[in-house]
Amino acid sequence: MKIMPVVAGYPDRLVLLPRNRFYFVETKAPRGRVRPAQRVFADRVALMGIPVAFLWTPEQVDEWVDEREAESSTP
């Protein structure tokens, strides 16, 4: 899901998966940087056990998706 952030620092995407799993994902350009507001958001939600992934390349996106699929096949 593409998120239309209204607050600086919110990630680009909300990924919803089976088993009540959800993740925030921020996609960056290959040389893009994580802005301070994005780091603050990620740190705050991490305290609640909500992961935020920062991904820079298509290969990283593919790897991240593969890891989530592997998690879902584990009982």
N, C-alpha and C positions, 0 to 999 in steps of 0.2 A: 504494500500500500504506500503510495506517495503521500507524505505528510506535507501539508501547507503550514509551515511553522508560523506562529504568531508571536513567539517568544524567541529571542536570539539564543542560539545554542542547541535548539531541538534538532535531532537527526532528520535526514532525508526520508527515511523509510521506516515503516512499522511492518515487521514480518510476523505473520500469524501462522502457527503450525499446529498440527494435531497434538492432543494431550495437554491442552491449555498452555502451550509454550508460545512465547512471543519475544521478539528481540527488536531493539532499535538498531538500525544500520545507517551509517553515514558513508556515502560514497564520495571519494575525493578524486580530483584530477591526479595524474601520476606524480606531479610535483606539488600537489596541494598540501596545505598544512592544516592541522587541527587548530581551530581558533580557541582562544582562552574560554569563551562562553561555552563552546562545545565540550571542552574538557571539564568545566564546572558541572554541566548537565550530566555528563557520563559519570563523574565521581559521585554526584548526589544519588542518581538512580542505582548505582552499584551498591550503595549502602543498603538499598532495599532488595538486593539480589536480582536486579534487572540488568541484563547485559546490554552493552552498546558495542557494536563492532565498527571499526574504522577500516575501510577497504579502499585500496588505491588502484588496483589493476583488475582486469577481467579474470585473470588467473586466481587472484585472491578471492574474488566473488565465487568462482567455481569451487574452490577448496572449502570455503566457508559453507556453501550449500551442501557439499558432499559430507562434511562433518556433521551438519544438522541431520541429514538423512541417516547417517550411521547411528546417531543418538536415538533416532526414532525407531530403529530396528532392534535396539537393545531393550530387553524386557524390564 
